[in-house]
Amino acid sequence: MRENRYRLFLFVIFSLLVGCKDDEVENIEEEEFDKIKIMTFNVLFSTSNEATLRALLEADADIIGLQEISTTRLMDLAQQLKYHFHSFSKSKGNLSDQDTGILSRFPITRYAENGVALRVNPNLEVGIFSVHLAPYPYQPYDFRDGIIETAAEAIVDATETRVPSINFVLDEIEELKAKGIPVFLTGDFNEPSHLDWTTETATNNLHFGKVVEWPVSKTISQTGLIDAYRSTFSNPANFPGITWTTIETENEVYDRIDMIYHSASAEYEIKDVQLVGGPGDAAVIKVSEYSSDHYAVVATYKLLK
């Protein structure tokens, strides 16, 4: 009798884990949308779910790529938002187990190692990927600390550190694009953009006066994916879009490392991009008691069909 009860207990626990692992939260209502909002958010692993939920509610995003988020926390947020969800295991684009995930107002239709596809409406399926690339060595700090001095050194180091990872993710993205599915790539890339470290910013005393063709963003752009923030705010000197960091210290290096990319599509067009932060931060969407050390980014897309 005890053995039967124990087997029943194990079956119930296993069923709960399997049922909650990937995608379904009960009583999710289907709605029609004329726009979708995509968010990338490094929540900071030590932040409470209450603080994270405040930011998510204020941003009101439909699809969210998260970093530094455990499966347990992701499940809890999904239940409170009544969103679908998926938690990713350690992979080339996510160097820690249970570190990245997806929250979605829309049901999940396909799975990849670093992303999923979602059914936005009967005529539109989109892919969403969430990555968290290697944080160290972080070349802007190496410039600050005198470890490297030239753009060439930064490119070599960054290429070795992150390009193999992003290439793996881009191969997955190409598989979805080949099926006619438009794709969004979100993440904490832990590397600035080549669209930001330009001659214009260098001559404005930004980025240590360096012009750097950062390899991850350049590799992504060469596949045809579009940087949502920089396509909306084309002047990096006037609109730096800093996402690292919300914490002000004397020796910090501030930069844009959290990004949303999208594939070109006749299904939507970019309308707006906003940063999410605390009441005193340089953000448009302001959240009380914002706790992450990264600004989140929200991109709004108008649906055209």
C-alpha positions, 0 to 999 in steps of 0.5 A: 500500500505504501509503495502504491501511494509512493508511486502515485506521488511520483506520478503526480510530481512528474505530471506537474513538472512536465505539464508546467515545463514549457508552454501552457497556463490555463484560461488564457484568452484569445484576442485580436491584435493590431500591434505587438510589443516585444521586450528584452529584459535581463531581470537580474537573478537576485531580483524578486518576482514582485519587482520583475512583475511590476516591470512586466505589467508596466511595459505591457509587452506581448512577447518577452525574452528574459535573461537571468531567469530560472524556470521556477521564477518563469513559471510563477510569472507566467501564472500571474500574467496568464502567459505561455512560457518556455525555459531554455536549458544551457546552450550555445546562446545561453551559457548557464542552465535555466538562465533564459526564457520566453513569456508570451501572450500567444501560444507556442507552436514550435521549439528550438534550442534557443527560441520558439515560434508563436501563433499571433493570429491564424495568419501570422506565426513568429519566432522569438529567441532569447540569448545571454552571451558570455559576459567576460572578457568584456572589451569595454572594461578592457579598454578602460583598464588598459588591457587592450588599446586598439579596435583590432584587439577588441574585435579579436577578443570579442570574436573568440568570446561570442561569435561562435555562440551567436552563429549557432543561434543564427543558424536556428533563426535561418531555419525558421526564416526559410519556412517563411516565419519572421523572427525576433532576436532578443537578449543580453549580448554582453557586447556593444553594437558596431552601429554605436561605436562609430566615427560620430560617437568617437569624435563626441568623446564617447567610447574612449574615442574608439571606432569598433566594428563589434563582431556580434552585432555586425554578424547579426546585421549581415544576416538581414536582421534589423536592430530595432532601437538603432533603426528608430534612433539612427544617431548614436551620439544623440540617442545612445540607448544605454542599457548597461547599467542602471547602477551609477558608479564612478568607474563604470562604462555605460553602453547598449548591450541589450537589444531587439532585432527583427527580420524584415517582413510585410507582416509588420513595421516598427513603430516605437522603441522605449527603455524601461527603468526606474523613476529617476532613470533615463527611461520612457517607461518608468517603474517604481522600485525597479530592481534590475541592473539592466534597462529593459527594451520594448519595441512596438510593431504595427501589424499590417495584415 
